[in-house]
Amino acid sequence: MQKPSTQDVLLCAGTMASEVAGNTPQLQDENAIQLQLENQICSATNRGVRLTPTNWANASAYYQSVL
């Protein structure tokens, strides 16, 4: 994975929505895992909980940093 830009993280695009080239079963598994992690990182960043992984699935903790 390349270093993402701010726009990549906020939009979950570019390097934060990338896949490894190839079509073997192992690469397909790696792509699925990589895309899932990128999605979780983008979501947690946008919700203001990236630094506290225990709150990534805690909706009541979202967006506290913008208040």
Biopython code that builds the backbone (N, CA, C, O; Angstrom):
import numpy as np
from Bio.PDB.StructureBuilder import StructureBuilder

atoms = [
    (1, "MET", "N", (0.838, -1.178, 0.000)),
    (1, "MET", "CA", (0.000, 0.000, 0.000)),
    (1, "MET", "C", (0.877, 1.233, 0.000)),
    (1, "MET", "O", (1.862, 1.299, 0.735)),
    (2, "GLN", "N", (0.531, 2.197, -0.810)),
    (2, "GLN", "CA", (1.245, 3.463, -0.850)),
    (2, "GLN", "C", (0.692, 4.394, 0.219)),
    (2, "GLN", "O", (-0.407, 4.189, 0.734)),
    (3, "LYS", "N", (1.470, 5.417, 0.543)),
    (3, "LYS", "CA", (1.037, 6.402, 1.529)),
    (3, "LYS", "C", (-0.182, 7.160, 0.985)),
    (3, "LYS", "O", (-0.116, 7.729, -0.105)),
    (4, "PRO", "N", (-1.272, 7.173, 1.721)),
    (4, "PRO", "CA", (-2.474, 7.861, 1.233)),
    (4, "PRO", "C", (-2.404, 9.365, 1.468)),
    (4, "PRO", "O", (-1.735, 9.837, 2.388)),
    (5, "SER", "N", (-3.099, 10.094, 0.629)),
    (5, "SER", "CA", (-3.234, 11.534, 0.840)),
    (5, "SER", "C", (-4.414, 11.764, 1.784)),
    (5, "SER", "O", (-5.178, 10.841, 2.068)),
    (6, "THR", "N", (-4.555, 12.981, 2.259)),
    (6, "THR", "CA", (-5.697, 13.318, 3.114)),
    (6, "THR", "C", (-6.995, 13.055, 2.375)),
    (6, "THR", "O", (-7.944, 12.517, 2.944)),
    (7, "GLN", "N", (-7.034, 13.436, 1.109)),
    (7, "GLN", "CA", (-8.235, 13.231, 0.302)),
    (7, "GLN", "C", (-8.545, 11.741, 0.152)),
    (7, "GLN", "O", (-9.712, 11.349, 0.190)),
    (8, "ASP", "N", (-7.519, 10.908, -0.017)),
    (8, "ASP", "CA", (-7.734, 9.463, -0.123)),
    (8, "ASP", "C", (-8.413, 8.924, 1.128)),
    (8, "ASP", "O", (-9.329, 8.106, 1.033)),
    (9, "VAL", "N", (-7.972, 9.374, 2.298)),
    (9, "VAL", "CA", (-8.535, 8.877, 3.556)),
    (9, "VAL", "C", (-9.949, 9.398, 3.763)),
    (9, "VAL", "O", (-10.839, 8.636, 4.141)),
    (10, "LEU", "N", (-10.168, 10.682, 3.522)),
    (10, "LEU", "CA", (-11.491, 11.252, 3.755)),
    (10, "LEU", "C", (-12.539, 10.730, 2.783)),
    (10, "LEU", "O", (-13.713, 10.612, 3.135)),
    (11, "LEU", "N", (-12.120, 10.419, 1.566)),
    (11, "LEU", "CA", (-13.057, 9.927, 0.559)),
    (11, "LEU", "C", (-13.022, 8.406, 0.405)),
    (11, "LEU", "O", (-13.818, 7.835, -0.340)),
    (12, "CYS", "N", (-12.096, 7.754, 1.112)),
    (12, "CYS", "CA", (-11.874, 6.312, 0.978)),
    (12, "CYS", "C", (-11.700, 5.974, -0.499)),
    (12, "CYS", "O", (-12.372, 5.097, -1.043)),
    (13, "ALA", "N", (-10.787, 6.690, -1.122)),
    (13, "ALA", "CA", (-10.526, 6.541, -2.555)),
    (13, "ALA", "C", (-9.028, 6.447, -2.793)),
    (13, "ALA", "O", (-8.240, 6.481, -1.849)),
    (14, "GLY", "N", (-8.642, 6.330, -4.042)),
    (14, "GLY", "CA", (-7.222, 6.298, -4.390)),
    (14, "GLY", "C", (-6.512, 5.142, -3.719)),
    (14, "GLY", "O", (-6.920, 3.990, -3.867)),
    (15, "THR", "N", (-5.449, 5.437, -2.982)),
    (15, "THR", "CA", (-4.670, 4.379, -2.339)),
    (15, "THR", "C", (-5.443, 3.680, -1.226)),
    (15, "THR", "O", (-5.060, 2.585, -0.814)),
    (16, "MET", "N", (-6.511, 4.278, -0.734)),
    (16, "MET", "CA", (-7.312, 3.646, 0.313)),
    (16, "MET", "C", (-8.439, 2.790, -0.274)),
    (16, "MET", "O", (-9.309, 2.319, 0.458)),
    (17, "ALA", "N", (-8.420, 2.595, -1.573)),
    (17, "ALA", "CA", (-9.388, 1.720, -2.237)),
    (17, "ALA", "C", (-8.674, 0.920, -3.318)),
    (17, "ALA", "O", (-9.224, 0.663, -4.389)),
    (18, "SER", "N", (-7.443, 0.533, -3.020)),
    (18, "SER", "CA", (-6.619, -0.129, -4.029)),
    (18, "SER", "C", (-6.614, -1.642, -3.837)),
    (18, "SER", "O", (-6.884, -2.155, -2.751)),
    (19, "GLU", "N", (-6.305, -2.324, -4.905)),
    (19, "GLU", "CA", (-6.200, -3.773, -4.884)),
    (19, "GLU", "C", (-4.857, -4.188, -5.466)),
    (19, "GLU", "O", (-4.268, -3.469, -6.272)),
    (20, "VAL", "N", (-4.388, -5.337, -5.055)),
    (20, "VAL", "CA", (-3.166, -5.906, -5.597)),
    (20, "VAL", "C", (-3.525, -6.571, -6.925)),
    (20, "VAL", "O", (-4.538, -7.264, -7.016)),
    (21, "ALA", "N", (-2.700, -6.364, -7.955)),
    (21, "ALA", "CA", (-2.972, -6.972, -9.257)),
    (21, "ALA", "C", (-2.787, -8.482, -9.189)),
    (21, "ALA", "O", (-1.864, -8.980, -8.545)),
    (22, "GLY", "N", (-3.658, -9.184, -9.848)),
    (22, "GLY", "CA", (-3.554, -10.639, -9.889)),
    (22, "GLY", "C", (-4.895, -11.287, -9.629)),
    (22, "GLY", "O", (-5.809, -10.666, -9.087)),
    (23, "ASN", "N", (-5.001, -12.544, -10.023)),
    (23, "ASN", "CA", (-6.296, -13.202, -9.901)),
    (23, "ASN", "C", (-6.195, -14.595, -9.282)),
    (23, "ASN", "O", (-7.061, -15.439, -9.513)),
    (24, "THR", "N", (-5.158, -14.839, -8.506)),
    (24, "THR", "CA", (-5.060, -16.137, -7.840)),
    (24, "THR", "C", (-5.928, -16.115, -6.581)),
    (24, "THR", "O", (-6.213, -15.040, -6.054)),
    (25, "PRO", "N", (-6.347, -17.266, -6.099)),
    (25, "PRO", "CA", (-7.157, -17.290, -4.868)),
    (25, "PRO", "C", (-6.476, -16.587, -3.691)),
    (25, "PRO", "O", (-7.145, -15.915, -2.905)),
    (26, "GLN", "N", (-5.164, -16.733, -3.564)),
    (26, "GLN", "CA", (-4.455, -16.072, -2.465)),
    (26, "GLN", "C", (-4.514, -14.556, -2.615)),
    (26, "GLN", "O", (-4.744, -13.851, -1.632)),
    (27, "LEU", "N", (-4.311, -14.043, -3.829)),
    (27, "LEU", "CA", (-4.382, -12.598, -4.039)),
    (27, "LEU", "C", (-5.793, -12.083, -3.832)),
    (27, "LEU", "O", (-5.974, -10.972, -3.333)),
    (28, "GLN", "N", (-6.795, -12.861, -4.202)),
    (28, "GLN", "CA", (-8.172, -12.441, -3.966)),
    (28, "GLN", "C", (-8.446, -12.310, -2.469)),
    (28, "GLN", "O", (-9.115, -11.370, -2.041)),
    (29, "ASP", "N", (-7.935, -13.247, -1.674)),
    (29, "ASP", "CA", (-8.085, -13.176, -0.217)),
    (29, "ASP", "C", (-7.357, -11.967, 0.344)),
    (29, "ASP", "O", (-7.887, -11.250, 1.193)),
    (30, "GLU", "N", (-6.125, -11.743, -0.140)),
    (30, "GLU", "CA", (-5.349, -10.589, 0.326)),
    (30, "GLU", "C", (-6.034, -9.283, -0.053)),
    (30, "GLU", "O", (-6.053, -8.347, 0.747)),
    (31, "ASN", "N", (-6.597, -9.199, -1.253)),
    (31, "ASN", "CA", (-7.322, -8.004, -1.668)),
    (31, "ASN", "C", (-8.527, -7.752, -0.775)),
    (31, "ASN", "O", (-8.775, -6.616, -0.371)),
    (32, "ALA", "N", (-9.270, -8.794, -0.468)),
    (32, "ALA", "CA", (-10.451, -8.645, 0.377)),
    (32, "ALA", "C", (-10.067, -8.128, 1.757)),
    (32, "ALA", "O", (-10.736, -7.250, 2.302)),
    (33, "ILE", "N", (-8.999, -8.663, 2.320)),
    (33, "ILE", "CA", (-8.538, -8.224, 3.645)),
    (33, "ILE", "C", (-8.047, -6.785, 3.575)),
    (33, "ILE", "O", (-8.389, -5.972, 4.433)),
    (34, "GLN", "N", (-7.245, -6.462, 2.560)),
    (34, "GLN", "CA", (-6.709, -5.108, 2.430)),
    (34, "GLN", "C", (-7.830, -4.086, 2.253)),
    (34, "GLN", "O", (-7.809, -3.037, 2.897)),
    (35, "LEU", "N", (-8.790, -4.369, 1.406)),
    (35, "LEU", "CA", (-9.901, -3.437, 1.200)),
    (35, "LEU", "C", (-10.734, -3.270, 2.465)),
    (35, "LEU", "O", (-11.205, -2.172, 2.760)),
    (36, "GLN", "N", (-10.918, -4.354, 3.210)),
    (36, "GLN", "CA", (-11.674, -4.271, 4.455)),
    (36, "GLN", "C", (-10.957, -3.394, 5.482)),
    (36, "GLN", "O", (-11.587, -2.571, 6.147)),
    (37, "LEU", "N", (-9.650, -3.571, 5.609)),
    (37, "LEU", "CA", (-8.876, -2.748, 6.541)),
    (37, "LEU", "C", (-8.879, -1.285, 6.118)),
    (37, "LEU", "O", (-9.031, -0.397, 6.956)),
    (38, "GLU", "N", (-8.711, -1.029, 4.823)),
    (38, "GLU", "CA", (-8.730, 0.353, 4.337)),
    (38, "GLU", "C", (-10.074, 1.003, 4.636)),
    (38, "GLU", "O", (-10.132, 2.167, 5.032)),
    (39, "ASN", "N", (-11.151, 0.252, 4.445)),
    (39, "ASN", "CA", (-12.483, 0.772, 4.724)),
    (39, "ASN", "C", (-12.656, 1.097, 6.203)),
    (39, "ASN", "O", (-13.218, 2.138, 6.545)),
    (40, "GLN", "N", (-12.183, 0.223, 7.077)),
    (40, "GLN", "CA", (-12.300, 0.452, 8.514)),
    (40, "GLN", "C", (-11.492, 1.666, 8.954)),
    (40, "GLN", "O", (-11.948, 2.446, 9.791)),
    (41, "ILE", "N", (-10.304, 1.829, 8.399)),
    (41, "ILE", "CA", (-9.464, 2.981, 8.752)),
    (41, "ILE", "C", (-10.121, 4.275, 8.294)),
    (41, "ILE", "O", (-10.166, 5.248, 9.048)),
    (42, "CYS", "N", (-10.627, 4.297, 7.073)),
    (42, "CYS", "CA", (-11.300, 5.497, 6.562)),
    (42, "CYS", "C", (-12.526, 5.841, 7.408)),
    (42, "CYS", "O", (-12.733, 6.995, 7.785)),
    (43, "SER", "N", (-13.323, 4.832, 7.694)),
    (43, "SER", "CA", (-14.533, 5.058, 8.486)),
    (43, "SER", "C", (-14.203, 5.577, 9.879)),
    (43, "SER", "O", (-14.820, 6.529, 10.356)),
    (44, "ALA", "N", (-13.238, 4.956, 10.522)),
    (44, "ALA", "CA", (-12.858, 5.382, 11.873)),
    (44, "ALA", "C", (-12.296, 6.794, 11.867)),
    (44, "ALA", "O", (-12.546, 7.556, 12.801)),
    (45, "THR", "N", (-11.549, 7.158, 10.843)),
    (45, "THR", "CA", (-11.008, 8.515, 10.739)),
    (45, "THR", "C", (-12.132, 9.518, 10.588)),
    (45, "THR", "O", (-12.156, 10.533, 11.283)),
    (46, "ASN", "N", (-13.057, 9.249, 9.694)),
    (46, "ASN", "CA", (-14.164, 10.169, 9.454)),
    (46, "ASN", "C", (-15.105, 10.287, 10.645)),
    (46, "ASN", "O", (-15.761, 11.313, 10.818)),
    (47, "ARG", "N", (-15.172, 9.257, 11.454)),
    (47, "ARG", "CA", (-16.054, 9.274, 12.630)),
    (47, "ARG", "C", (-15.360, 9.824, 13.879)),
    (47, "ARG", "O", (-15.989, 9.977, 14.927)),
    (48, "GLY", "N", (-14.077, 10.118, 13.766)),
    (48, "GLY", "CA", (-13.340, 10.697, 14.882)),
    (48, "GLY", "C", (-12.920, 9.698, 15.946)),
    (48, "GLY", "O", (-12.672, 10.087, 17.087)),
    (49, "VAL", "N", (-12.835, 8.417, 15.599)),
    (49, "VAL", "CA", (-12.473, 7.402, 16.591)),
    (49, "VAL", "C", (-11.257, 6.574, 16.172)),
    (49, "VAL", "O", (-11.023, 5.508, 16.741)),
    (50, "ARG", "N", (-10.486, 7.034, 15.202)),
    (50, "ARG", "CA", (-9.368, 6.256, 14.674)),
    (50, "ARG", "C", (-8.353, 5.899, 15.741)),
    (50, "ARG", "O", (-7.776, 4.813, 15.687)),
    (51, "LEU", "N", (-8.117, 6.757, 16.691)),
    (51, "LEU", "CA", (-7.086, 6.521, 17.709)),
    (51, "LEU", "C", (-7.552, 5.607, 18.836)),
    (51, "LEU", "O", (-6.748, 5.215, 19.682)),
    (52, "THR", "N", (-8.824, 5.265, 18.861)),
    (52, "THR", "CA", (-9.353, 4.365, 19.888)),
    (52, "THR", "C", (-10.106, 3.211, 19.217)),
    (52, "THR", "O", (-11.330, 3.260, 19.095)),
    (53, "PRO", "N", (-9.384, 2.178, 18.783)),
    (53, "PRO", "CA", (-10.012, 1.059, 18.070)),
    (53, "PRO", "C", (-11.164, 0.391, 18.819)),
    (53, "PRO", "O", (-12.038, -0.204, 18.190)),
    (54, "THR", "N", (-11.180, 0.478, 20.128)),
    (54, "THR", "CA", (-12.292, -0.115, 20.870)),
    (54, "THR", "C", (-13.607, 0.601, 20.575)),
    (54, "THR", "O", (-14.677, 0.035, 20.802)),
    (55, "ASN", "N", (-13.548, 1.821, 20.079)),
    (55, "ASN", "CA", (-14.757, 2.585, 19.752)),
    (55, "ASN", "C", (-15.144, 2.509, 18.280)),
    (55, "ASN", "O", (-16.111, 3.151, 17.869)),
    (56, "TRP", "N", (-14.416, 1.745, 17.483)),
    (56, "TRP", "CA", (-14.704, 1.689, 16.048)),
    (56, "TRP", "C", (-16.119, 1.180, 15.772)),
    (56, "TRP", "O", (-16.708, 1.550, 14.756)),
    (57, "ALA", "N", (-16.669, 0.358, 16.631)),
    (57, "ALA", "CA", (-18.020, -0.173, 16.448)),
    (57, "ALA", "C", (-18.995, 0.402, 17.470)),
    (57, "ALA", "O", (-20.104, -0.110, 17.624)),
    (58, "ASN", "N", (-18.596, 1.446, 18.158)),
    (58, "ASN", "CA", (-19.426, 2.064, 19.198)),
    (58, "ASN", "C", (-20.016, 3.367, 18.660)),
    (58, "ASN", "O", (-19.372, 4.415, 18.720)),
    (59, "ALA", "N", (-21.226, 3.303, 18.141)),
    (59, "ALA", "CA", (-21.846, 4.457, 17.490)),
    (59, "ALA", "C", (-21.980, 5.668, 18.413)),
    (59, "ALA", "O", (-21.954, 6.800, 17.931)),
    (60, "SER", "N", (-22.121, 5.468, 19.706)),
    (60, "SER", "CA", (-22.273, 6.604, 20.622)),
    (60, "SER", "C", (-20.979, 7.402, 20.768)),
    (60, "SER", "O", (-20.997, 8.525, 21.273)),
    (61, "ALA", "N", (-19.856, 6.831, 20.330)),
    (61, "ALA", "CA", (-18.569, 7.530, 20.414)),
    (61, "ALA", "C", (-18.238, 8.307, 19.142)),
    (61, "ALA", "O", (-17.274, 9.073, 19.127)),
    (62, "TYR", "N", (-19.007, 8.126, 18.090)),
    (62, "TYR", "CA", (-18.724, 8.772, 16.814)),
    (62, "TYR", "C", (-18.918, 10.277, 16.894)),
    (62, "TYR", "O", (-19.809, 10.764, 17.588)),
    (63, "TYR", "N", (-18.087, 10.994, 16.187)),
    (63, "TYR", "CA", (-18.177, 12.435, 15.963)),
    (63, "TYR", "C", (-18.047, 13.284, 17.224)),
    (63, "TYR", "O", (-18.448, 14.447, 17.216)),
    (64, "GLN", "N", (-17.500, 12.736, 18.303)),
    (64, "GLN", "CA", (-17.319, 13.502, 19.540)),
    (64, "GLN", "C", (-16.299, 14.621, 19.381)),
    (64, "GLN", "O", (-16.418, 15.657, 20.036)),
    (65, "SER", "N", (-15.304, 14.435, 18.526)),
    (65, "SER", "CA", (-14.237, 15.413, 18.380)),
    (65, "SER", "C", (-14.685, 16.667, 17.640)),
    (65, "SER", "O", (-13.958, 17.661, 17.643)),
    (66, "VAL", "N", (-15.856, 16.657, 17.006)),
    (66, "VAL", "CA", (-16.320, 17.826, 16.261)),
    (66, "VAL", "C", (-17.267, 18.703, 17.067)),
    (66, "VAL", "O", (-17.726, 19.735, 16.577)),
    (67, "LEU", "N", (-17.557, 18.310, 18.270)),
    (67, "LEU", "CA", (-18.494, 19.100, 19.089)),
    (67, "LEU", "C", (-17.811, 20.280, 19.719)),
    (67, "LEU", "O", (-18.447, 21.049, 20.439)),
]
sb = StructureBuilder()
sb.init_structure("model")
sb.init_model(0)
sb.init_chain("A")
sb.init_seg("    ")
for serial, (resi, resn, name, xyz) in enumerate(atoms, 1):
    if name == "N":
        sb.init_residue(resn, " ", resi, " ")
    sb.init_atom(name, np.array(xyz, "f"), 0.0, 1.0, " ", f" {name:<3s}", serial, name[0])
structure = sb.get_structure()
